[in-house]
Amino acid sequence: MDKVICVYSSSSDFIDKSYFDLASELGRAIAVNRDILLYGAGMTGLMGATAKAVHAKGGKVIGVIPERLNQKGIVYEKCDELIVTRDMSERKSFMESNSHAFIALPGGFGTLDELLETITLKQLKYHNKPIVLLNTNNFYDPILNQFDCIIDQCFAHQESNMLYRVLSDVNEALDYIDTYKPTEFEDIQ
C-alpha cells in the first residue's frame, strides 16, 4: 500500500487481447491496493490500458515522457502528474529513482531495455527494490532461457536469478511487493 509502482509495458495496440486484460487487471489492482502507478505516460497499448484501469478505480497515475514524445495522441493527458524529461535516459532515471517497485508487463524493445537496466542496477547495488516479470502466456520464457544460459556459462553468478521474481498472477505480484524484504547480495556482478 502507498507504494509507487513503476510499470514497464508495450505501447502497441496490435497485440493479443489477453495482454490488455492483464494490463487492466494490474491497473485495477494497483488502485485497489492504494498504490500509485508510475509509467511511461503512453495512452495506447498496455501502457494506456493500465493507466485507464487505475483511474477507473480512483487511483493515481504519474506519467513520465520525453519531450519528443509529449504529443497529442501519444501522451495520456489524464495523468494526475506528468513529468516531461529531456530524453529517454532521463525518463528511465526518473522512473528508477522515484519508484518503490517495478513490474514488467509484456512489451517490446523499450520494455526490455527498461527491465534489463533495472535488473542491472540492482545487480550493481544501485537499488534493492523488488522487480517482477509478469509472465502471462509465457511471454518472458525465451529471455528467461537466455538468463539461464548467461548464468550456466558463468557470465553472471547463480544468485543473479534472485534479482527478480517471475510470476503470472497480478495479486501474487502485488503481494510479493508488499511483503518484499530486501536481500543483501554478495557481489554478483
Rosetta blueprint (number, residue, H / E / L):
1 M L
2 D L
3 K L
4 V E
5 I E
6 C E
7 V E
8 Y E
9 S L
10 S L
11 S L
12 S L
13 D L
14 F L
15 I L
16 D L
17 K H
18 S H
19 Y H
20 F H
21 D H
22 L H
23 A H
24 S H
25 E H
26 L H
27 G H
28 R H
29 A H
30 I H
31 A H
32 V H
33 N L
34 R L
35 D L
36 I E
37 L E
38 L E
39 Y E
40 G L
41 A L
42 G E
43 M L
44 T L
45 G H
46 L H
47 M H
48 G H
49 A H
50 T H
51 A H
52 K H
53 A H
54 V H
55 H H
56 A H
57 K L
58 G L
59 G L
60 K E
61 V E
62 I E
63 G E
64 V E
65 I E
66 P E
67 E H
68 R H
69 L H
70 N L
71 Q L
72 K L
73 G L
74 I L
75 V E
76 Y L
77 E L
78 K L
79 C L
80 D L
81 E E
82 L E
83 I E
84 V E
85 T E
86 R L
87 D L
88 M H
89 S H
90 E H
91 R H
92 K H
93 S H
94 F H
95 M H
96 E H
97 S H
98 N L
99 S L
100 H L
101 A E
102 F E
103 I E
104 A E
105 L L
106 P L
107 G L
108 G L
109 F H
110 G H
111 T H
112 L H
113 D H
114 E H
115 L H
116 L H
117 E H
118 T H
119 I H
120 T H
121 L H
122 K H
123 Q H
124 L L
125 K L
126 Y L
127 H L
128 N L
129 K L
130 P L
131 I E
132 V E
133 L E
134 L E
135 N L
136 T H
137 N H
138 N H
139 F L
140 Y L
141 D H
142 P H
143 I H
144 L H
145 N H
146 Q H
147 F H
148 D H
149 C H
150 I H
151 I H
152 D H
153 Q L
154 C L
155 F L
156 A L
157 H L
158 Q H
159 E H
160 S H
161 N H
162 M H
163 L L
164 Y L
165 R E
166 V E
167 L E
168 S L
169 D L
170 V H
171 N H
172 E H
173 A H
174 L H
175 D H
176 Y H
177 I H
178 D H
179 T L
180 Y L
181 K L
182 P L
183 T L
184 E L
185 F L
186 E L
187 D L
188 I L
189 Q L
